[in-house]
């Protein structure tokens, strides 16, 4: 009998602020756990979104995210930047 428990998945994105974000790591099960643990060790903000993870998991390592996912990924990146205290030039978070 096959285990029907869904495996944990993880996708890591890299973004240099010049090009579209790209897939820098991805995996399921133990590899996903290792990706998550490494992110936590380095203070990388984590975001849980099963649907977005499933879509991004279909891409190959190094692939840029497709235009169709720009808005969803931009929202995640904006959230991550705010959590780490990074804001766009000229933005005053106290205003």
RODO-2510 file (C-alpha; in nm, 4 decimals, decimal comma):
residues 95
     n   res          X          Y          Z
     1     x     0,0000     0,0000     0,0000
     2     x     0,1413     0,3358    -0,1034
     3     x     0,1641     0,6113     0,1580
     4     x    -0,0829     0,8848     0,0621
     5     x     0,0626     1,1428     0,2997
     6     x     0,1724     1,4410     0,0919
     7     x     0,5451     1,4978     0,0965
     8     x     0,6775     1,8324     0,2099
     9     x     0,8035     2,0445    -0,0803
    10     x     1,0316     2,3463    -0,0849
    11     x     1,1469     2,5892    -0,3508
    12     x     1,4124     2,8548    -0,2957
    13     x     1,4321     3,1666    -0,5079
    14     x     1,7294     3,3919    -0,5763
    15     x     1,6765     3,7528    -0,6739
    16     x     1,9505     4,0029    -0,7617
    17     x     1,7091     4,2977    -0,8167
    18     x     1,8237     4,3220    -1,1792
    19     x     1,6740     4,0118    -1,3398
    20     x     1,3666     3,8033    -1,2726
    21     x     1,3955     3,5749    -0,9695
    22     x     1,5170     3,2255    -1,0479
    23     x     1,4941     2,8825    -0,8896
    24     x     1,8036     2,8249    -0,6761
    25     x     1,6958     2,5078    -0,4950
    26     x     1,3994     2,2736    -0,4855
    27     x     1,3121     1,9373    -0,3410
    28     x     1,0660     1,7122    -0,1654
    29     x     1,0734     1,5107     0,1543
    30     x     1,4128     1,5093     0,3247
    31     x     1,5639     1,7464     0,0686
    32     x     1,2811     1,9945     0,1319
    33     x     1,3450     1,9675     0,5054
    34     x     1,7160     2,0386     0,4461
    35     x     1,6360     2,3435     0,2288
    36     x     1,4021     2,4785     0,4968
    37     x     1,6536     2,4137     0,7766
    38     x     1,9306     2,5887     0,5830
    39     x     1,7056     2,8885     0,5192
    40     x     1,6161     2,9070     0,8876
    41     x     1,9843     2,8859     0,9891
    42     x     2,0631     3,1840     0,7667
    43     x     1,7623     3,3940     0,8677
    44     x     1,5929     3,3668     0,5292
    45     x     1,2202     3,4453     0,5615
    46     x     0,9954     3,1505     0,4785
    47     x     0,6551     3,1640     0,3150
    48     x     0,4097     2,8744     0,2871
    49     x     0,1965     2,8539    -0,0259
    50     x     0,1265     2,5022    -0,1516
    51     x    -0,0116     2,6138    -0,4870
    52     x     0,2779     2,8478    -0,5652
    53     x     0,5300     2,5856    -0,4500
    54     x     0,3677     2,3268    -0,6771
    55     x     0,3909     2,5609    -0,9763
    56     x     0,7497     2,6645    -0,9041
    57     x     0,8507     2,3006    -0,8485
    58     x     0,7752     2,2314    -1,2144
    59     x     1,0591     2,4634    -1,3190
    60     x     1,4206     2,3519    -1,3526
    61     x     1,7027     2,4758    -1,1301
    62     x     1,8293     2,8072    -1,2627
    63     x     1,5081     2,8855    -1,4523
    64     x     1,3687     3,2354    -1,4189
    65     x     1,0125     3,2488    -1,2969
    66     x     0,7621     3,2884    -1,5806
    67     x     0,5787     3,6172    -1,6301
    68     x     0,2546     3,4498    -1,5232
    69     x     0,3953     3,4157    -1,1704
    70     x     0,5534     3,7632    -1,1391
    71     x     0,2757     3,9084    -0,9220
    72     x     0,2598     3,6115    -0,6840
    73     x     0,6382     3,6020    -0,6447
    74     x     0,6605     3,9826    -0,6133
    75     x     0,4177     3,9682    -0,3196
    76     x     0,6313     3,7020    -0,1498
    77     x     0,9518     3,9005    -0,2093
    78     x     0,7941     4,2234    -0,0822
    79     x     0,6799     4,0413     0,2318
    80     x     1,0296     3,8943     0,2836
    81     x     1,1959     4,2321     0,2379
    82     x     0,9604     4,3966     0,4869
    83     x     1,0294     4,1224     0,7421
    84     x     1,4028     4,1872     0,7124
    85     x     1,3642     4,5668     0,7240
    86     x     1,4558     4,6282     0,3604
    87     x     1,2570     4,8924     0,1772
    88     x     1,2857     5,0576    -0,1667
    89     x     1,4942     5,3741    -0,1964
    90     x     1,2891     5,6759    -0,0909
    91     x     1,0292     5,4695     0,0975
    92     x     0,9619     5,5844     0,4526
    93     x     0,7990     5,3024     0,6523
    94     x     0,7079     5,5535     0,9261
    95     x     0,5058     5,7751     0,6907
***
